[in-house]
Amino acid sequence: MSDDQIKLRTGDDGMGDGPARALVLQPDIKQQRRSRGPAPAAALVDDDPDAIRGMRARLDEGMALTTALGLEVAEGVVVSVARARPATLFGSGKVDEIKAQLEAAPVDLVVINRPLTPIQQRNLEKAWNVKVIDRIWLILEIFADRARTREGRLQVELARLGYQRSRLVRSWTHLERQRGGRGFLAGPGESQIETDRRIIDDKVAKLKLQLIEVVRTRELHRKNRREVPYPVVALVGYTNAGKSTLFNRVTGAAVVAKDMLFATLDPTMRALELPSGRRIILSDTVGFVSELPTGLIAAFRATLEEVKEAALIIHVRDIADPDTAAQRRDVLQVLGELGLGHRLPHDVLEFRNKLDLLDGDARDQVLNEAARADDAVAGSSMTGEGLDGLLRAIDARLAVGDELADFDVPHSDGQALAWLYAHGEVAARADDEAAAHVSVRLKPQDISRFQARWPHLSAPDSDT
C-alpha cells in the first residue's frame, strides 16, 4: 500500500494543496448520558465523559484538533442523538438533515469527534458522498505529522496500520470500482483486499522488528542515566497545557511551544539544577487527550517509559481552561493505563499553570487552593510567576527519605566531592588542609553507591 493511499490529505481523497474544509460534528448521545450502566459495544462510548465535560467544550477541542492537522473548519455543530445507531451512529432523519446541509454548503470532509466503527464510517460516507473521519484517525494523522524521532514515527505508523487494516473494505472500494464491483458490495476487489491485508501485516511485522532495535537503544541510554544517576522528573499534562513553555522557561531550552494541540510529541530531556544544588533530568513528554486511541497508548508505551521511571511526575494543568477538571481526569486515567495508578497521588505534583490568564476572584481562588494543598503549586510558565515555588516544591519532594551523612573527603578526591554535590544537598562544609568535611543529604541508595565507589573514605554517621 503506497503512502498516498494511507494519508488523509493526498491522492484520491480529493484534497488539493490548500487546506481542506471540514465540517466538525460532536454527537450528544442522550441515552449515554442518562445511563450509568455498561454501554453497548457498537456505540463505542467511553466512561460517561459527558457528565464531566460539556458538549461545547468537546466540540471546541474537536475543532482545535482539526485545525492542528492543517484543515480549515467550515463549521462545528453539536448533534443531538437519542441513542447511538450501530449502522450510522445517527438516526436516519439526522443523517438526511446533515446530507442536506452538506449539499447546501459542500465541504471536503466530515470529522466526527468520537470513535466510529468501520461500518458506521462506511455507511456515513455512502449516505453523504463525502469523506468521513473519526476522532481516532484525526489524532493518528496529527501524530504522524508531528513525530520527529525515528521511534516516534515507527510507533505512529504501527498504530495507523492497525487502524487502517480494520477499514480495508472501506478504503479499497476504488479498486472494486476499477474492477467492476458496485459501491461497497463485495465484488472482484475482494481478492485485492486480502492482498492488501497481507501487505499491511508484513509491514507491521517489519516495523515491530525495527522498533525493537530502537527501544533497545533507548534502554541503553536509560541505563547510562541510571549510572549517573540524576533523578528524572517528568512533565505530563493535557495537550496544550503549557508543558513545553514550562520546560523552556526553567531549562533555557528551545523546544517547540505553540498554542496548538500536540505541538510536542517526541520526548526531550535536559539537566536542571534545583535551588538546593541537586541536579535532575527534566523530561518533556507528549500531551494527553480524552479518548486517546488505545492503540496509540500502546504504541507510545516505550516513549512514555520515561514517565514510568521518573522519580517525580509534574502534572501541568491549564487552570484557566473551563474544562480543566475533566482534563485532569483524563490525564490521571492515562497514567493509570500506563501502570502508574499505585503512584497517584504521592509521586505527582500539580503545577496549576496559566495563572496569568485569570484575574480577580478566579485568580485568588486558584492561589488560595494551591497554598492550602501540599501537592500543588500555582503559577505561569509564560510569565515565570510561581516557578521558584515549583522548583522548591520539587526539591522538597525529592528530599523525602534523604539521610544526613558526614564524609571526610581529601582535597585530592575532587571527583568524589563533585559526586556528592551532584547527587545530594550539601548542608554544611568545613575545610582544613587535608580534607573537606561535608554533611550531605542523600538517598540511602546513593550513600551505598558512594561507599561502593570510594570505599577508602570514612563511613558516615547518618541520621534519618
ZAMAR-206712 format. One record per residue (C-alpha): y, x, z. Coordinates in steps of 0.1 Angstrom, whole numbers, padded with zeros to 4 digits, always signed. Last residue first. Layout:
REM residues N
YXZ...
This chain:
REM residues 464
+0100+0172+0593+0105+0205+0610+0090+0237+0594+0086+0273+0606+0082+0293+0575+0057+0320+0567+0073+0354+0561+0073+0367+0525+0043+0386+0512+0026+0354+0499+0053+0350+0472+0037+0327+0445+0013+0310+0469+0040+0307+0496+0064+0292+0471+0038+0267+0458+0029+0256+0493+0065+0250+0502+0069+0231+0469+0040+0208+0479+0057+0201+0512+0089+0191+0494+0117+0215+0503+0148+0216+0525+0160+0252+0529+0170+0274+0558+0177+0308+0545+0178+0343+0559+0188+0367+0531+0174+0401+0536+0177+0438+0545+0215+0445+0549+0221+0411+0565+0227+0377+0550+0228+0343+0567+0221+0310+0548+0221+0274+0558+0210+0240+0543+0197+0253+0510+0185+0222+0491+0153+0227+0473+0137+0236+0439+0164+0256+0422+0179+0273+0453+0144+0283+0465+0135+0297+0431+0167+0317+0429+0157+0333+0462+0122+0342+0449+0137+0357+0418+0161+0378+0438+0133+0394+0457+0151+0428+0461+0175+0411+0485+0146+0405+0508+0139+0368+0515+0135+0357+0551+0125+0320+0549+0131+0290+0571+0117+0256+0561+0133+0221+0566+0108+0196+0552+0115+0171+0525+0099+0137+0526+0129+0118+0512+0151+0144+0495+0146+0129+0461+0161+0096+0472+0191+0113+0488+0199+0134+0457+0196+0103+0435+0220+0085+0458+0244+0114+0457+0243+0114+0419+0250+0076+0419+0279+0080+0443+0295+0106+0421+0289+0083+0391+0307+0054+0408+0336+0053+0382+0329+0076+0353+0350+0054+0329+0322+0046+0304+0293+0051+0327+0308+0025+0349+0300+0019+0386+0278+0001+0411+0250+0018+0431+0218+0001+0442+0187+0007+0463+0201+0006+0498+0220-0026+0492+0251-0036+0512+0274-0015+0491+0259-0028+0459+0265-0064+0470+0301-0056+0479+0308-0038+0446+0293-0066+0425+0312-0093+0444+0345-0074+0441+0341-0071+0404+0334-0108+0400+0362-0118+0423+0389-0100+0403+0378-0078+0373+0347-0070+0353+0343-0050+0322+0349-0017+0340+0319-0024+0362+0298-0017+0331+0268-0005+0350+0248-0016+0380+0228+0016+0386+0196+0005+0402+0173+0029+0420+0135+0026+0415+0108+0045+0434+0106+0021+0463+0109-0011+0442+0085-0010+0424+0061+0019+0424+0030-0002+0425+0041-0021+0394+0042+0012+0374+0012+0005+0351+0032+0004+0319+0028-0034+0319+0046-0034+0353+0075-0013+0338+0076-0039+0310+0079-0067+0336+0106-0049+0355+0127-0045+0324+0123-0082+0315+0132-0093+0350+0164-0072+0349+0173-0087+0316+0169-0122+0330+0193-0113+0358+0218-0096+0335+0221-0126+0311+0259-0131+0318+0263-0094+0308+0288-0076+0331+0260-0061+0353+0246-0042+0323+0218-0027+0343+0206+0009+0343+0173+0012+0362+0171+0048+0374+0134+0058+0379+0126+0086+0404+0099+0113+0405+0092+0106+0368+0056+0108+0357+0053+0072+0345+0088+0073+0329+0079+0105+0309+0047+0087+0298+0071+0064+0280+0066+0083+0248+0028+0081+0251+0030+0043+0258+0052+0038+0227+0023+0024+0206+0011+0002+0234+0045-0012+0240+0048-0017+0203+0016-0035+0200+0026-0059+0228+0058-0067+0209+0088-0067+0232+0093-0104+0242+0125-0095+0261+0140-0061+0254+0135-0026+0267+0157+0004+0258+0141+0037+0247+0144+0066+0271+0170+0090+0284+0153+0117+0307+0172+0137+0333+0155+0169+0344+0165+0178+0380+0182+0207+0397+0190+0206+0435+0224+0221+0442+0232+0195+0468+0256+0178+0444+0229+0174+0417+0224+0199+0389+0212+0184+0356+0187+0196+0330+0185+0176+0298+0158+0153+0283+0160+0130+0252+0134+0103+0245+0134+0088+0210+0146+0052+0205+0183+0052+0212+0207+0028+0195+0182+0001+0202+0207-0028+0204+0242-0017+0194+0274-0007+0212+0267+0029+0203+0256+0060+0222+0240+0087+0201+0231+0116+0225+0259+0142+0228+0250+0159+0261+0275+0166+0288+0249+0159+0314+0265+0132+0336+0286+0115+0309+0260+0118+0281+0232+0103+0301+0255+0075+0313+0265+0067+0277+0229+0069+0267+0218+0044+0294+0246+0019+0287+0228-0014+0289+0224-0016+0251+0187-0022+0254+0175-0033+0288+0170-0004+0312+0154+0029+0319+0167+0063+0329+0141+0087+0340+0145+0113+0368+0121+0143+0363+0117+0166+0393+0121+0203+0384+0088+0222+0383+0088+0249+0367+0050+0245+0364+0053+0208+0359+0077+0214+0330+0051+0236+0313+0025+0208+0317+0050+0183+0301+0054+0206+0271+0016+0209+0268+0014+0171+0270+0039+0167+0242+0017+0190+0220-0014+0169+0228+0006+0137+0220+0014+0152+0186-0022+0161+0179-0035+0127+0190-0007+0110+0168-0021+0127+0137-0056+0114+0144-0042+0079+0151-0022+0080+0118-0053+0089+0098-0073+0060+0113-0043+0036+0107-0040+0047+0071-0077+0041+0065-0075+0006+0081-0045-0002+0059-0063+0008+0028-0093-0012+0039-0072-0043+0043-0056-0036+0009-0090-0037-0007-0099-0069+0011-0066-0084-0001-0073-0073-0037-0106-0091-0035-0088-0123-0026-0063-0119-0054-0085-0139-0077-0079-0170-0056-0074-0183-0021-0045-0207-0020-0011-0195-0011+0005-0203-0044-0018-0205-0073-0040-0175-0083-0039-0163-0119-0040-0125-0115-0003-0119-0112+0001-0149-0090-0026-0137-0067-0009-0103-0066+0024-0119-0056+0005-0136-0028+0000-0102-0011+0021-0106+0020+0009-0140+0030-0028-0132+0029-0021-0098+0043-0004-0111+0074-0027-0098+0102-0027-0064+0085+0011-0063+0085+0012-0064+0123-0013-0036+0128+0005-0016+0100+0038-0021+0118+0025-0009+0152+0009+0022+0137+0041+0029+0117+0061+0027+0149+0039+0051+0167+0039+0076+0139+0077+0075+0135+0082+0080+0172+0058+0109+0173+0075+0126+0144+0109+0123+0161+0137+0102+0145+0129+0065+0152+0159+0044+0142+0148+0026+0110+0112+0020+0120+0123+0008+0155+0147-0017+0138+0119-0028+0115+0095-0033+0144+0121-0053+0163+0126-0077+0133+0089-0080+0127+0084-0091+0163+0113-0115+0163+0100-0134+0133+0105-0130+0095+0109-0157+0069+0115-0150+0032+0128-0180+0013+0112-0209-0005+0118-0232+0024+0084-0250+0026+0064-0220+0013+0082-0196+0036+0077-0220+0065+0040-0223+0057+0034-0185+0056+0052-0178+0088+0035-0206+0107+0001-0195+0094+0007-0158+0103+0016-0169+0138+0053-0166+0147+0069-0147+0176+0104-0158+0186+0139-0154+0171+0130-0169+0138+0150-0150+0111+0155-0167+0078+0160-0147+0046+0182-0141+0017+0206-0170+0023+0215-0201+0004+0241-0226+0017+0234-0261+0006+0197-0254-0003+0192-0236+0030+0207-0266+0049+0184-0290+0031+0154-0268+0040+0166-0268+0076+0165-0306+0077+0131-0307+0059+0116-0284+0085+0132-0305+0113+0116-0337+0100+0082-0320+0096+0082-0307+0132+0090-0271+0139+0064-0244+0147+0050-0248+0112+0012-0251+0114+0006-0249+0152+0035-0272+0160+0055-0263+0191+0067-0293+0210+0099-0314+0212+0119-0288+0192+0156-0283+0195+0170-0257+0170+0197-0233+0183+0215-0221+0152+0230-0187+0142+0248-0184+0109+0253-0161+0080+0243-0130+0100+0246-0100+0078+0217-0076+0080+0219-0039+0090+0190-0040+0113+0213-0040+0143+0229-0071+0129+0196-0090+0131+0190-0077+0167+0225-0089+0176+0218-0123+0161+0186-0126+0181+0205-0115+0212+0231-0142+0207+0204-0167+0202+0187-0158+0235+0221-0160+0253+0227-0194+0238+0193-0206+0248+0198-0197+0284+0176-0171+0300+0159-0180+0333+0141-0213+0327+0139-0203+0290+0117-0174+0299+0088-0196+0305+0061-0170+0307+0059-0164+0269+0051-0188+0242+0028-0181+0212+0027-0218+0204-0008-0214+0189-0021-0202+0223-0012-0234+0240+0009-0227+0272-0006-0223+0306+0011-0245+0332+0047-0247+0342+0055-0274+0316+0090-0288+0311+0105-0257+0295+0076-0253+0270+0077-0290+0261+0114-0288+0253+0110-0259+0228+0144-0245+0220+0138-0225+0188+0165-0199+0180+0172-0197+0143+0190-0169+0126+0201-0174+0090+0203-0141+0072+0224-0126+0045+0212-0093+0030+0234-0063+0033+0241-0046+0000+0216-0025-0019+0198-0055-0032+0174-0079-0015+0149-0100-0034+0120-0091-0012+0101-0076-0042+0111-0040-0035+0133-0032-0005+0148-0048+0026+0117-0056+0047+0096-0025+0043+0059-0029+0037+0056-0035-0001+0083-0009-0008+0063+0016+0013+0033+0015-0010+0000+0000+0000
